[in-house]
Amino acid sequence: MPNVTRDLQHVVMENQTEPAIEGDDPLAFSTLWTRTDAFAGALQDRNITADDAVAIQLSDPEPFLVAVLGALRNGSVPVTIPGDLGTSAVTTAVTESGAKAYVTDRTRFLSVLNRTDDLRVAITTDTDARMGVDMATVLENDGINGTGSRTGIDVVRRSNDDPALIAYDDRDGTDPVGIRYTHAAVRAATQMGSTLHGADADDYSYLGVLPLANPLESCFGALAAIFEGGRYQRLPDWHPDDLRAVLRTRPIDRTVLTRTQYEQLEGLESTDEDRIAVLESVTDLEWSTQSSAVVAPSDDVRRLFGTAETGITHVADAEDDGLESVGLVTTAGGGGDADAFLVRTPAAMEAYVDRPDETAETVTTSGGDRWLRTSALASVVSTTPVRR
């Protein structure tokens, strides 16, 4: 299949005037598509083309999604960077990925520019541009469908195996690790996300609480909703009272929280809990050696389990006794590696960025298929795929 943004193109044609991103000034699907076109055109104007990386470190969801989708539409590779990373870590991410553009709302972005060689432009939002270019100015062009040599180009064609996203995972005590996904993996994540959240209605609404730099939130959450023709809405600042107010006053179908955030909520009505999913660390699963079965949490919310590398692998519903697998998990076997498991899901990563040894340790072939070796899922044993 071609560039993953083709999926969005079809949705836009059917929902042109409907809001894609909710907020004080909702952004319609047609406007979102036009801005991604302009962003792609701005990249091409600066000779940033297919496979070139575009680093994105933004807190505002609207420019974040415009930049991600615009880069994808251009055939480029968006590189998402957590907002709380320091200058040194950001510089590492930009350098490792070879980013040609850096889209940011950080005030001190010049420190990154001065420390990297490949960057051609800094695109800024909500900050003094200085040596960069303001996002509004960047979007003032005819897009990749403008006049001249670009006439007729709608979406730069890519293949399933071409890189589509690099997400930097902020790991405590270590340098951030870049995780690369293909177009096929991003498409699978958006499709699985809409299935997991039940996004089968035209007016589906997803409330984003987790940072969009988190690939599970961006692909399985925000993009899954938008690619389904639904609405993405961002909770500006996390606070239990704010979330309760939104759930009780707006037609939200699903939101995903961390376990810590969920534990901070009190006084929820059952209708509120029905719309909440909790993104769990896979190590929180309880393994029963006596019954050889996973014990699902008892709370009245849906539980999602997975890692940035594997994507969502398991789902626990309150009304069910067991745990559903959304991929394949099996024992690694051999070599006495009892705590390692092999995971295969369509939304799994391709490789780590600039870490060939770590990639070789993680990605393996078994039975002619590509698997990810992980100890994080050592508490899960499932050999029957429920959803693929």
N, C-alpha and C positions, 0 to 999 in steps of 0.2 A: 504494500500500500504506500501511497505517497506521503509527503509532508503532513505531520499530525495536524497542522492548522487547517488542512482541508476539511477536517471534521467540523471545525468552528465555522468555516465558510458556509456550509450547508445549513447550520443552525441559524446563522445570521439572516439568511434569505427568508427563513420562516418566522423570525422574531424581530424584524428590523426596528420597530418602535418600542419594543418591550425592554425594560431595564435589565442589563446584564450585571451591573454593579450598583448596589443600593447605597444610599447615603444622603447627605443634605442636598446634593445635586446629582441625582441618579444618572448613570451613563448607559445610554441605550446600546443595544447590540450593533446597530449601524454605525454609531459614533465610535464605539470600541474598535470595530473593524477598520474604519477610516483612519483612526489614530495609529493602529498597528501598521497600516500601509505607509503612513507618513514616517513612522519611526524606521521602518525598513528602508524607505527611500533615503532617509538621512544617513543610515549606515552605508548604503551604496555610494552616496555622494562623497563619502570619506574612504572609499575603496575597502570597506569592510564587507566581505562577501561570505559565500558558503564555507562552513566549517570554522570560520573565525569566531573566537570566543568574545562574549560581551558580558563583563562583570556587572552585577546588579546588587546594590546594597541600599534598599529603600524600606521605609516603614509604612508609607502610604500605599494602600493596595491598588489604587487606580494607576499611578505611573508604574508601579511594580508589574502589574499584569500587562500593561501596554508594552513595556520594555521586553518582558519575557515573550509575549506573543509576537511582537514586532521582530525580535531577533529570530525567532523560529520561522516566521514568514519569509525572512530574508535568507533562510538556509543557514543562519549563524547558530551558535550554541550559547544560550543564556547560562551564566554562571551565577548562581544565587549565593549570597554571602550573608550570614547572620549579622544583624544590626549592632550587636554588642561586641563584635570583634575589635581588637585594638589595631593600631596602624601597622604594626609588625606582622600580625597574622593576616590582615587584609592584603598587605604587600606580597606575602607568601602565596596567597590564593590567586592574586592577579598574575604573579610571575609564573607560577606552576601551570596555570591554565593558558598562558600566553594571550590574555585578553587584550583586544585592540581598543575597546571602549570601556569606560567605567562610569556607570550611572549611579549617582549617590545623592543623599541628602545630608551627608556629613560636612561639617564646617571646615574641617582640616583635611580636605582631600588632596591638597597640594603635596602633602608628605608622601602620599602614595604615588602621585605623578612623578615626583623627583626620584623615587627609588626603583622605578621600573623602566624598561627600555622599549617594550612593545606597544604601550598605550599610545593611541593617536588622538584621543579626545576624551575629555571628562564632561559628562552631561549631568547637570545639577538640577535638583528640585528643592524648593524651600530653603535655599541658602544663597549667599552671594556667589555668583558665578566666577568672578575674577578671571582666572586663566581657563575656566571651563566654559561651557555653553549651556544656557538655560533650556530646560526641557521644552518650554513653550516655543522658543526660537527654533529648536531642533525639528519640531513638528510642522513648521511653516515651509512645506515643500509639496510637490505633486505626488510624492510617494513612488513606489516601484512601478506604478501604472501611469506615470506621467509621460510627457512627450519625449521624443528623441529615441535613444537606443533602448529604453526600458519599456516602450509601448507594448501593451499586451501582456506584460508579465503580471501575474496575479499572486502566485505563491511559488517561491523557488522550490523546485522539485527535489525531494530527498528520498532515500530508500529506507526500508525498515531498519537496516543495520547501521545507518549513519547516526552520529552522536546528536542528541536533541537537548540534553540538559546535563549540567554539572552542578551538583549541590554540595556546598561545603558544610560538613558536620562539625560543630564545635564540640570537641571532646575535652573533658576536664583533664587538666594537667599535661596535655599534649598539643602539638600544632594541629590546626584544623585539617581535616582529611577531605579531599575532593572525591566525590562519587559520581561516575559518569553513567548516563542512561542513554539508550538508543530511542529512536522515534517509536519503534515497536513497544518498548517498555513504557514510555510515557502514555501512549495510546491505551495500553492494557491497564495502566493505573487509573486513567480517567474512566474507562469503561467499568472496571471493578468498583471504583468509588461510587459511581452512580447506582450500581447494583447493591452495594453494601448499605447505602443510605436510603435506598428505596426511592431514588429520584426518577420516578416514572410519570410525573405530572408536569403539565406545561408551566404551572405556577410554583414549581419547587423552589424553596428558599433555603440556602445554607448560610449559617452564621459562623464566621471565622473568628476564633479566639486565639489559636496558636499562630506563631509567626509564619508568614508565607515562605520564608527561607527554608523552612522545614519541608523536605520533598513530600512527606506523607500528607502534610496539610495542603500544599500547593496542588499536587497532582490528584490525590484521592479525595480532596475536599473542594477547593475553589474551582480548579479547572474541570473537575468532574461535574460540578453544578452548572457551570457556564456552557460546557460542551453538550449538556443535556437540554439546554434552552432554559435553564433555571436562573435564579438570582443569587449572587454572592454578596454578602453584607459583612462588614468588619466591625467587631466590637472594639472601639478605639483604645480603651485601656481596661485591662483586666481588673474587675472587682466583682465579687459575688452579687452585690446589690444591683449592679448594672446589668449583669446577665439575667438575674431574676426578672428585672423590669422589662427587658427586651422580650424574654420568653412569654411574658404574660400580656404584652401589649402588641406584639407583631406576629404575623403568621410565619414563624420559623419552623421548618420541618426537621432540621438536624443541626447540631453543633457538636464539635469534638473537643474534649477537655483532657488535660493530664489528670492522673489520679490525685495529685496534690490539689489541683483546682476543684475537682469534684468534692473532695473531702471538706473544702471550705464552704460548700453550699449547705444551707439549712432551710428547713421550712418549704421544701419543694412540693408542689402538688404532683400527683401521678401523671398528669398530662404534660408537666414540665419534664419529668424523668424520661418519658417516652421519646422525647426529642433529643436526648443527650446520649452520646457515645463517649466512652472513656478510652483513650489511647494508653495502653498499658505497656510497661516494659515486659518483654517476654519472660524475664526471670521471675515475674510475679505469679506465673502459673504454678499451681500446686500439682506435683506429680505423685500419684499413689502407686507404689510398687506392688501393693497387695492386689489391687484390682486392675492394674495396667490400664488405667484410664485417667484422663484429665478431669480434675475437679473444677468446674466453672464457678466464677464468683456468683454470689447470691444476690447482689444488689439489683434493683429494678432498672438497670440501664444496659445498653449494649456495650460489650467490651471488645476492643480491637487490639490485636497483638501483632507485632512485627518490628522490623528494624529498617533503617534507611537503605541498607543494602538489599534486603529481601522484599521490601514492600510489606503490605498487610498479608499475613499468612494464615491467621486464625481469627474467628469471630465467636464470641460467646453471647448468646441471648438469654435474657432473664427467664424466659418461659421454657427454655430448653435445659436439659440436664447435662448435656455434653458440649463439645467444642467443635465447630465446623471448620474444616480446612478449606482455604481458598487456593491452595497450591498442592505441592507434594513435599512431604517431609519423611525422611527415612534415616535409619542409622547409617553412619559412615562405614562402620565395619573395618576390620583389619587393623593391624598395627597397634592394637591395644588402645585405640583412641575412643574410649567408651563414652566420653562426654561430648564428642563432636557429632554433628548431624549434617546431612546433606539436604539442601532446600532448593526446590525448583519452582519458581513462579514466573509468569509472563512479564511481571513488572519488576523483576530483579535487576540489579545494576549490571553494567557491562564490565567495569573495571574501576580501580582506584586511579586517581590522577597522579602521575609521576611516582608511583610506588609499585614497580614491577614485582618485587619480591613479595610484598603483601598481597598483591593480586594473585600471584601464583599459588600462595598458600590458601587463598580463599576460593578461587574459581577452579573447578576440577571437572573432569569428564568421567562419567560412569554409565556404562550401558549404552554408550553412544550419545548420551544427553549431557547438556551443560548444567552443572549443579554449583551451588554455593555452600562451602563448608563453614559451619558456624557452631560455636559453643553456646551462643545465646539462647538457642532453642533446645537445649539439652533436656528440658523438662517436658518436651512435647514429642509424642510419637504418633504419627498419623500417616498411613499409606494410601488412604482413599481420598481422591480429590472430590470436593463437593462442588466447587465452582472453578472454572478455568478461564 
